Amino acid sequence: MDRKRGAPRRHKWLLGVVLAVLVASIWPGYLVAARIEPYVLGLPFSMAWLVGGILLVFIALLLTFRADMRAGRGGGR
């Protein structure tokens, strides 16, 4: 896709994922996970909720980066 025509669909998808994780990690989205019990992999549920959001954004960024590199839009090697 030409750069003059705007961001590709995958960039809009990435923005949506980042905004969804942001809302899920602050009030009122965080109220779903704001409790100590149960434990997930030794972490309180609230901390596991935040770590899961960070991992979700990392995976979305990785997939977007790989798609950009395949499309020839990457600035790397």
C-alpha positions as a Markdown table, in Angstrom:
| # | Residue | x | y | z |
|---|---|---|---|---|
| 1 | Met | 0.0 | 0.0 | 0.0 |
| 2 | Asp | 1.3 | 3.5 | -0.9 |
| 3 | Arg | 2.3 | 5.6 | 2.1 |
| 4 | Lys | 0.3 | 8.5 | 0.8 |
| 5 | Arg | -3.0 | 6.6 | 1.1 |
| 6 | Gly | -2.8 | 6.3 | 4.9 |
| 7 | Ala | -1.9 | 3.5 | 7.3 |
| 8 | Pro | -2.5 | -0.1 | 6.3 |
| 9 | Arg | -5.2 | -2.1 | 8.0 |
| 10 | Arg | -2.6 | -3.9 | 10.2 |
| 11 | His | -1.5 | -0.6 | 11.7 |
| 12 | Lys | -5.1 | 0.3 | 12.6 |
| 13 | Trp | -5.5 | -3.2 | 14.1 |
| 14 | Leu | -2.3 | -2.7 | 16.1 |
| 15 | Leu | -3.7 | 0.7 | 17.4 |
| 16 | Gly | -6.9 | -1.1 | 18.4 |
| 17 | Val | -5.1 | -3.7 | 20.3 |
| 18 | Val | -2.9 | -1.2 | 22.1 |
| 19 | Leu | -6.0 | 0.9 | 23.0 |
| 20 | Ala | -7.9 | -2.1 | 24.2 |
| 21 | Val | -5.0 | -3.2 | 26.5 |
| 22 | Leu | -4.7 | 0.4 | 27.8 |
| 23 | Val | -8.4 | 0.5 | 28.7 |
| 24 | Ala | -8.1 | -3.0 | 30.3 |
| 25 | Ser | -5.2 | -1.8 | 32.5 |
| 26 | Ile | -6.7 | 1.4 | 33.9 |
| 27 | Trp | -10.0 | 2.2 | 35.6 |
| 28 | Pro | -12.7 | 1.0 | 34.9 |
| 29 | Gly | -11.4 | -1.9 | 32.8 |
| 30 | Tyr | -9.0 | -2.9 | 35.6 |
| 31 | Leu | -11.9 | -3.5 | 38.0 |
| 32 | Val | -12.4 | -6.9 | 36.4 |
| 33 | Ala | -9.0 | -8.0 | 37.6 |
| 34 | Ala | -8.5 | -6.0 | 40.7 |
| 35 | Arg | -8.3 | -8.9 | 43.2 |
| 36 | Ile | -5.6 | -10.9 | 44.9 |
| 37 | Glu | -7.1 | -14.4 | 44.4 |
| 38 | Pro | -6.7 | -16.6 | 42.4 |
| 39 | Tyr | -3.0 | -16.9 | 41.6 |
| 40 | Val | -1.8 | -17.4 | 38.1 |
| 41 | Leu | 1.7 | -18.9 | 37.8 |
| 42 | Gly | 2.4 | -17.6 | 41.3 |
| 43 | Leu | 1.3 | -14.1 | 40.5 |
| 44 | Pro | -1.8 | -12.4 | 41.9 |
| 45 | Phe | -4.5 | -12.3 | 39.3 |
| 46 | Ser | -4.3 | -8.5 | 39.0 |
| 47 | Met | -0.6 | -8.7 | 38.2 |
| 48 | Ala | -1.1 | -11.6 | 35.8 |
| 49 | Trp | -3.7 | -9.4 | 34.0 |
| 50 | Leu | -1.2 | -6.6 | 33.4 |
| 51 | Val | 1.5 | -9.1 | 32.3 |
| 52 | Gly | -0.9 | -10.7 | 29.9 |
| 53 | Gly | -1.7 | -7.3 | 28.4 |
| 54 | Ile | 2.0 | -6.5 | 28.0 |
| 55 | Leu | 2.5 | -9.9 | 26.2 |
| 56 | Leu | -0.5 | -9.2 | 24.0 |
| 57 | Val | 0.9 | -5.9 | 22.9 |
| 58 | Phe | 4.3 | -7.4 | 22.3 |
| 59 | Ile | 2.9 | -10.2 | 20.1 |
| 60 | Ala | 0.8 | -7.6 | 18.1 |
| 61 | Leu | 3.9 | -5.4 | 17.6 |
| 62 | Leu | 5.9 | -8.5 | 16.5 |
| 63 | Leu | 3.3 | -9.6 | 14.0 |
| 64 | Thr | 2.9 | -6.0 | 12.6 |
| 65 | Phe | 6.7 | -5.7 | 12.3 |
| 66 | Arg | 7.0 | -9.0 | 10.4 |
| 67 | Ala | 4.1 | -8.1 | 8.1 |
| 68 | Asp | 5.8 | -4.7 | 7.4 |
| 69 | Met | 9.1 | -6.3 | 6.6 |
| 70 | Arg | 7.4 | -8.7 | 4.2 |
| 71 | Ala | 5.6 | -5.8 | 2.5 |
| 72 | Gly | 8.9 | -4.0 | 2.1 |
| 73 | Arg | 8.0 | -1.1 | 4.3 |
| 74 | Gly | 10.5 | -1.9 | 7.0 |
| 75 | Gly | 13.5 | 0.3 | 7.6 |
| 76 | Gly | 15.8 | -2.5 | 8.9 |
| 77 | Arg | 18.4 | -4.5 | 7.0 |
